[in-house]
């Protein structure tokens, strides 16, 4: 059922816009057709739709290959409800076997339940930070879940964040994440000097070859720049305990970062004097210091349209660290040659779409309301700014009627600094921001 209604909130948000434009039937029909097509697919097709996309973004120096339609894999961008239920997140977890698939007895044995979880906070033996104390299992000082919740009584924070994989071109899901700032745990070790970075890793089947770690400069852990929320040790998602599949009992969540920084099944935090990142992703030729990018995508494409009739189109935008000022769309004949020296479609006939307002009911949460003191929201649970950085927003547009023929639709974001997607960071290894191209026919 959840797969069936992945466009429902998008339809609701766009309904008023298209009613005012006199195009409700067209727009909603396209959205529901895409939705029902996904829900009616055979079981094998549903499994493929739920799997990570195999489509890779082409090099930015070349025009992307046009795609026929919006795909169900964009479910992580949906807003029904705006915060994705835990069971509906797309999963790209690592491990053989994946730790959340372990039997309950094994998870208890290795500390992956709330009553058995222990976190060790250590000095790096190769590049040691000077600490007053380490938190270790051997001496009985490792932090347990009850101790973490005790810290949460004074320091807990919650914030909205879209979880996105660095190398996957669509969100995995939107969440309201809650936990204790990592710095509060770092301070328990009484650090004195020679502390330049923090690296951390989770349970990896007692196999060193399966270890996946990430790191942050200590400055980012101790201080929150540009009104960002803190890096947290997360134990709740959408007000519920973090389950094993989402990385529970405790994971790291780094607000502005791609998912590889938000390590699941956390077991170790290591304080180091190392001057550079030692992330597993760094060893795999990725840009590990690239924060979330801003980009747009289509959810309800005009697969077919009538000549001379206005065309409804809508989609979503991921709002990255650079914010979002507007979304633009462009339509060109499919057989029109692209000018040389314009890999980013700067000369396309871009027109502004309309950014849709924030939800009024946060229906994934108890009572449909944001908990008090949620970062980025006022006391009434209303976003202080919209679109909010590090989240998703929806957009819609009405295109003028076209002559019969084949066309290409594109959309892009303009961030809060005036940069047009895929700038300012167009490189594939630092996160998806390619401009998608969708073909459609006017008859």
C-alpha positions as CSV (number, residue, x, y, z in Angstrom):
1,X,0.0,0.0,0.0
2,X,2.8,2.4,0.8
3,X,4.3,1.8,-2.6
4,X,0.9,2.6,-4.1
5,X,0.6,6.0,-2.6
6,X,4.2,7.4,-3.0
7,X,2.9,10.3,-5.1
8,X,-0.2,11.0,-3.0
9,X,1.2,14.0,-1.1
10,X,2.8,15.4,-4.3
11,X,-0.7,15.2,-5.9
12,X,-2.2,16.9,-2.9
13,X,0.3,19.7,-2.9
14,X,0.0,20.4,-6.6
15,X,-3.9,20.1,-6.6
16,X,-4.6,23.7,-5.7
17,X,-1.9,25.0,-8.1
18,X,-3.4,23.1,-11.1
19,X,-7.0,23.9,-10.1
20,X,-6.1,27.6,-10.3
21,X,-4.5,27.0,-13.7
22,X,-7.5,25.0,-14.9
23,X,-5.4,21.9,-15.5
24,X,-6.3,19.7,-12.5
25,X,-7.5,16.8,-14.5
26,X,-4.4,16.7,-16.7
27,X,-1.9,17.1,-13.9
28,X,-3.5,14.7,-11.4
29,X,-4.2,12.2,-14.1
30,X,-0.5,12.0,-15.0
31,X,0.5,11.8,-11.4
32,X,-2.0,9.0,-10.5
33,X,-1.2,7.2,-13.8
34,X,2.4,7.0,-12.8
35,X,1.5,5.9,-9.3
36,X,-1.0,3.3,-10.3
37,X,1.4,2.0,-13.0
38,X,4.0,1.4,-10.2
39,X,1.4,-0.2,-7.9
40,X,0.1,-2.6,-10.6
41,X,3.5,-3.9,-11.5
42,X,4.2,-7.6,-11.0
43,X,6.1,-8.5,-7.8
44,X,9.4,-8.8,-9.6
45,X,9.0,-5.4,-11.1
46,X,8.2,-3.9,-7.6
47,X,11.4,-5.4,-6.3
48,X,13.4,-3.8,-9.1
49,X,11.6,-0.4,-8.5
50,X,12.5,-0.6,-4.8
51,X,16.2,-1.3,-5.5
52,X,18.8,1.5,-5.9
53,X,18.8,2.9,-9.4
54,X,21.3,1.5,-11.8
55,X,21.2,4.6,-14.0
56,X,24.3,6.6,-13.7
57,X,24.6,10.3,-14.3
58,X,26.5,11.0,-17.6
59,X,29.6,13.2,-17.6
60,X,28.6,16.8,-17.4
61,X,30.4,17.6,-20.6
62,X,27.7,15.6,-22.5
63,X,24.0,15.9,-22.7
64,X,22.3,13.3,-20.4
65,X,20.4,10.5,-22.0
66,X,16.7,11.3,-22.1
67,X,14.5,9.2,-19.9
68,X,11.0,8.1,-20.8
69,X,9.3,8.8,-17.5
70,X,9.7,9.5,-13.8
71,X,10.5,6.3,-12.0
72,X,9.2,4.8,-8.7
73,X,12.8,4.9,-7.3
74,X,12.1,8.5,-6.5
75,X,9.8,7.4,-3.7
76,X,12.3,8.8,-1.2
77,X,11.3,12.3,-2.5
78,X,7.6,11.8,-1.8
79,X,5.8,13.6,0.9
80,X,3.0,11.1,1.9
81,X,3.6,11.7,4.6
82,X,6.3,14.4,4.4
83,X,8.5,12.5,6.8
84,X,9.1,9.0,5.2
85,X,7.9,6.1,7.4
86,X,10.9,4.1,8.6
87,X,9.8,1.0,6.6
88,X,9.7,3.1,3.4
89,X,13.2,4.3,3.3
90,X,15.3,2.9,0.5
91,X,18.1,0.8,1.9
92,X,21.7,0.8,0.6
93,X,23.2,-0.7,3.7
94,X,26.6,-2.5,3.6
95,X,27.6,-5.8,5.1
96,X,27.6,-9.5,4.4
97,X,25.3,-10.2,6.0
98,X,23.8,-6.8,6.5
99,X,23.8,-6.3,10.3
100,X,20.1,-5.5,10.5
101,X,19.3,-8.9,9.0
102,X,21.1,-10.8,11.9
103,X,18.8,-12.8,14.2
104,X,17.8,-11.1,17.4
105,X,20.0,-13.4,19.5
106,X,23.0,-12.5,17.4
107,X,22.2,-8.8,17.5
108,X,22.0,-9.0,21.3
109,X,25.4,-10.8,21.4
110,X,27.1,-8.1,19.4
111,X,25.5,-5.1,21.1
112,X,22.9,-4.1,18.4
113,X,20.0,-3.9,20.8
114,X,19.2,-1.0,23.1
115,X,19.8,-3.0,26.3
116,X,23.2,-4.4,25.0
117,X,24.6,-1.4,23.1
118,X,27.9,0.0,24.3
119,X,29.9,2.8,22.7
120,X,33.7,2.9,23.1
121,X,35.3,6.4,22.7
122,X,39.1,5.9,22.3
123,X,42.3,7.8,21.4
124,X,43.7,6.7,18.0
125,X,46.7,4.5,18.9
126,X,48.5,5.6,15.7
127,X,47.8,9.4,16.1
128,X,46.7,9.8,19.7
129,X,44.7,12.7,21.0
130,X,45.5,13.5,24.6
131,X,42.5,12.5,26.7
132,X,41.8,12.5,30.4
133,X,39.7,9.3,30.1
134,X,38.8,6.8,27.4
135,X,35.4,5.1,27.5
136,X,36.0,1.4,27.1
137,X,34.2,-1.9,27.6
138,X,37.3,-3.4,29.3
139,X,37.1,-0.9,32.3
140,X,33.3,-0.7,32.3
141,X,33.1,2.9,31.2
142,X,31.7,2.5,27.7
143,X,28.6,4.5,27.2
144,X,25.4,2.5,27.3
145,X,22.0,3.4,25.9
146,X,20.6,4.5,29.3
147,X,23.6,6.8,29.7
148,X,23.0,8.2,26.2
149,X,19.3,8.9,27.1
150,X,20.5,10.5,30.3
151,X,22.5,13.0,28.3
152,X,19.5,13.4,26.1
153,X,17.5,14.7,29.0
154,X,19.6,17.9,28.8
155,X,21.0,18.0,25.3
156,X,18.7,16.2,22.9
157,X,18.0,17.9,19.6
158,X,15.8,17.0,16.6
159,X,15.9,18.2,13.0
160,X,14.6,17.5,9.6
161,X,17.0,16.0,7.1
162,X,16.8,14.2,3.7
163,X,19.0,11.1,3.6
164,X,20.8,10.9,0.3
165,X,23.5,8.6,-1.0
166,X,26.5,10.3,-2.6
167,X,26.3,8.1,-5.7
168,X,22.5,7.7,-6.0
169,X,20.6,10.4,-7.9
170,X,17.5,10.4,-5.7
171,X,16.7,10.6,-1.9
172,X,16.5,7.6,0.3
173,X,13.9,9.3,2.5
174,X,13.1,12.3,4.6
175,X,13.3,12.0,8.4
176,X,12.9,13.8,11.6
177,X,16.1,12.7,13.4
178,X,16.6,12.9,17.2
179,X,19.6,12.3,19.4
180,X,22.5,13.7,21.5
181,X,25.1,16.0,20.0
182,X,28.3,14.0,19.5
183,X,30.3,16.7,21.2
184,X,28.6,15.9,24.5
185,X,30.1,12.4,24.4
186,X,33.5,13.7,23.3
187,X,33.6,16.0,26.3
188,X,33.2,12.9,28.6
189,X,36.7,11.9,27.6
190,X,38.2,15.2,28.9
191,X,40.2,16.0,25.8
192,X,43.3,18.2,26.3
193,X,45.2,18.6,23.1
194,X,46.3,17.0,19.8
195,X,42.7,16.5,18.8
196,X,42.1,17.4,15.2
197,X,39.6,14.8,13.8
198,X,37.0,12.3,14.9
199,X,36.5,9.1,13.0
200,X,33.9,6.5,13.8
201,X,32.6,3.2,12.6
202,X,29.8,0.7,13.3
203,X,29.5,-3.1,13.6
204,X,30.9,-4.9,10.6
205,X,30.5,-8.6,11.3
206,X,33.8,-8.8,13.2
207,X,35.5,-8.7,9.8
208,X,38.1,-5.9,9.3
209,X,37.6,-6.0,5.5
210,X,33.9,-5.0,6.0
211,X,34.7,-2.0,8.2
212,X,33.1,1.2,6.9
213,X,34.2,4.4,8.6
214,X,33.7,8.1,8.3
215,X,35.4,11.1,9.8
216,X,34.8,14.8,10.6
217,X,37.1,17.7,11.7
218,X,36.8,18.2,15.4
219,X,35.7,21.8,14.8
220,X,32.5,20.6,13.1
221,X,31.7,18.3,16.0
222,X,32.2,20.9,18.7
223,X,30.6,23.8,16.8
224,X,27.7,24.3,14.4
225,X,28.4,26.7,11.6
226,X,25.8,28.7,9.6
227,X,22.9,27.7,11.8
228,X,23.3,24.0,11.1
229,X,22.0,21.5,13.6
230,X,24.7,19.5,15.5
231,X,26.2,16.2,14.5
232,X,24.2,13.7,16.6
233,X,24.3,10.2,18.0
234,X,20.8,9.4,16.8
235,X,18.3,7.1,18.5
236,X,14.9,8.2,17.2
237,X,13.4,8.6,13.7
238,X,10.1,10.4,13.4
239,X,9.6,10.1,17.1
240,X,10.1,6.4,17.3
241,X,13.1,4.4,18.4
242,X,15.5,3.9,15.6
243,X,15.1,0.3,14.3
244,X,17.8,-2.0,13.1
245,X,17.3,-1.4,9.4
246,X,17.7,2.3,9.8
247,X,20.9,1.8,11.8
248,X,19.6,1.3,15.3
249,X,20.0,1.2,18.2
250,X,22.3,4.2,17.6
251,X,23.8,5.8,14.4
252,X,25.5,9.0,13.6
253,X,23.6,11.6,11.6
254,X,25.5,14.5,10.1
255,X,22.9,17.1,9.0
256,X,24.6,18.6,5.9
257,X,26.3,15.5,4.7
258,X,25.5,12.6,2.4
259,X,24.5,9.3,3.9
260,X,28.0,7.8,4.1
261,X,28.9,10.2,6.9
262,X,25.9,9.0,8.9
263,X,27.3,5.6,10.0
264,X,24.8,3.0,11.1
265,X,25.1,0.5,14.0
266,X,27.6,2.8,15.8
267,X,30.1,1.0,18.1
268,X,33.3,3.1,18.1
269,X,34.3,6.8,18.1
270,X,38.0,7.5,17.8
271,X,39.7,10.8,18.7
272,X,42.7,11.4,16.6
273,X,45.5,13.9,15.8
274,X,45.4,12.8,12.2
275,X,45.3,15.8,9.9
276,X,43.3,14.4,7.1
277,X,40.1,12.4,6.4
278,X,40.4,8.6,6.6
279,X,36.9,7.7,5.4
280,X,36.4,4.4,3.6
281,X,34.8,6.5,0.8
282,X,38.1,8.5,0.5
283,X,39.8,5.2,-0.4
284,X,37.1,4.6,-3.0
285,X,37.9,7.8,-4.9
286,X,34.9,9.9,-3.6
287,X,34.8,13.5,-2.4
288,X,34.3,13.0,1.3
289,X,34.0,16.7,2.2
290,X,31.2,17.5,-0.3
291,X,27.9,18.5,1.5
292,X,24.4,18.0,0.1
293,X,23.8,19.6,-3.3
294,X,20.7,21.4,-4.5
295,X,18.9,19.8,-7.5
296,X,15.5,19.3,-9.1
297,X,13.8,16.3,-10.6
298,X,10.4,15.6,-12.3
299,X,7.8,13.4,-10.6
300,X,4.8,13.9,-13.0
301,X,6.2,14.1,-16.5
302,X,4.0,15.0,-19.5
303,X,4.5,11.6,-21.2
304,X,1.9,12.6,-23.9
305,X,0.2,15.9,-24.5
306,X,-2.3,17.4,-27.0
307,X,-1.1,20.0,-29.5
308,X,-1.9,23.5,-28.5
309,X,-3.1,22.6,-25.0
310,X,-1.3,23.8,-21.8
311,X,0.9,21.1,-20.2
312,X,1.1,20.5,-16.5
313,X,4.4,19.3,-15.0
314,X,5.6,18.9,-11.4
315,X,8.4,17.5,-9.3
316,X,10.5,17.9,-6.3
317,X,13.8,19.6,-5.3
318,X,16.4,18.5,-2.9
319,X,17.5,21.6,-1.0
320,X,21.2,21.3,-0.3
321,X,23.6,23.3,1.8
322,X,23.4,26.3,-0.6
323,X,19.7,26.7,-0.2
324,X,17.0,27.1,-2.9
325,X,15.6,30.3,-4.4
326,X,13.7,28.9,-7.4
327,X,13.1,26.0,-9.8
328,X,13.1,26.5,-13.5
329,X,11.9,24.3,-16.4
330,X,12.8,24.3,-20.1
331,X,11.3,22.5,-23.1
332,X,13.0,22.2,-26.5
333,X,12.4,20.1,-29.6
334,X,14.1,16.8,-29.2
335,X,15.8,17.1,-32.6
336,X,17.2,20.6,-32.0
337,X,21.0,20.5,-31.9
338,X,22.5,21.6,-28.6
339,X,25.0,24.5,-29.0
340,X,28.6,23.6,-28.4
341,X,30.2,24.8,-25.2
342,X,27.0,24.7,-23.1
343,X,27.3,21.4,-21.1
344,X,25.1,22.8,-18.3
345,X,22.2,24.0,-20.6
346,X,22.7,27.7,-19.6
347,X,21.2,28.8,-23.0
348,X,18.0,26.6,-22.7
349,X,14.7,28.6,-22.6
350,X,14.3,28.4,-18.8
351,X,11.1,29.7,-17.2
352,X,10.2,29.8,-13.5
353,X,8.1,27.1,-11.8
354,X,6.2,27.7,-8.6
355,X,7.6,26.4,-5.3
356,X,4.8,24.9,-3.3
357,X,4.2,25.7,0.4
358,X,5.2,23.6,3.4
359,X,2.9,20.9,4.6
360,X,0.3,22.0,7.2
361,X,0.0,18.5,8.7
362,X,3.1,16.5,9.5
363,X,1.1,13.3,9.4
364,X,3.9,10.8,10.1
365,X,4.2,12.3,13.6
366,X,2.0,12.0,16.6
367,X,-0.9,14.3,16.2
368,X,0.4,15.6,12.9
369,X,2.5,18.2,14.7
370,X,6.2,18.8,15.1
371,X,7.6,18.2,18.6
372,X,8.5,21.5,20.4
373,X,12.0,22.8,20.0
374,X,12.6,21.2,16.6
375,X,15.5,22.9,14.9
376,X,14.3,25.2,12.1
377,X,10.7,25.4,13.3
378,X,9.0,28.0,15.5
379,X,7.0,27.1,18.7
380,X,3.9,26.5,16.6
381,X,5.7,23.9,14.5
382,X,5.9,26.1,11.4
383,X,9.2,26.2,9.4
384,X,11.1,29.4,10.0
385,X,12.1,29.5,6.3
386,X,10.8,27.7,3.3
387,X,12.2,25.8,1.5
388,X,14.3,24.5,4.4
389,X,17.9,23.6,3.7
390,X,18.7,19.9,3.9
391,X,15.1,18.8,3.1
392,X,12.8,18.4,0.0
393,X,10.4,20.8,-1.5
394,X,7.8,20.4,-4.3
395,X,7.2,22.5,-7.4
396,X,4.8,22.8,-10.3
397,X,4.5,24.6,-13.6
398,X,2.2,25.1,-16.5
399,X,3.9,25.0,-19.9
400,X,2.3,26.7,-22.9
401,X,0.7,24.6,-25.7
402,X,3.1,23.2,-28.3
403,X,2.9,22.0,-31.9
404,X,2.9,18.3,-32.5
405,X,6.3,16.7,-32.2
406,X,8.8,15.2,-29.8
407,X,10.3,17.4,-27.1
408,X,12.8,17.2,-24.2
409,X,11.8,18.6,-20.8
410,X,14.5,19.7,-18.3
411,X,14.3,21.2,-14.8
412,X,17.0,22.8,-12.7
413,X,17.4,24.7,-9.4
414,X,18.8,28.1,-8.7
415,X,20.3,28.1,-5.2
416,X,20.2,30.9,-2.7
417,X,23.5,32.2,-4.0
418,X,22.2,32.4,-7.6
419,X,24.1,29.3,-8.9
420,X,22.2,27.4,-11.5
421,X,22.3,23.6,-11.2
422,X,24.6,21.7,-11.6
423,X,26.9,24.4,-10.4
424,X,28.7,25.3,-8.2
425,X,29.9,21.7,-7.8
426,X,29.1,19.7,-11.0
427,X,31.4,16.8,-10.3
428,X,29.9,13.4,-10.0
429,X,32.1,12.1,-7.3
430,X,30.9,14.8,-5.0
431,X,27.2,14.0,-5.2
432,X,24.4,14.0,-7.8
433,X,23.4,17.2,-9.4
434,X,23.1,16.4,-13.2
435,X,20.2,17.9,-15.1
436,X,17.8,15.2,-16.1
437,X,16.3,15.2,-19.6
438,X,12.8,13.6,-20.2
439,X,11.4,13.1,-23.6
440,X,7.6,13.4,-24.3
441,X,5.4,13.5,-27.4
442,X,2.8,16.1,-28.4
443,X,0.1,14.8,-30.7
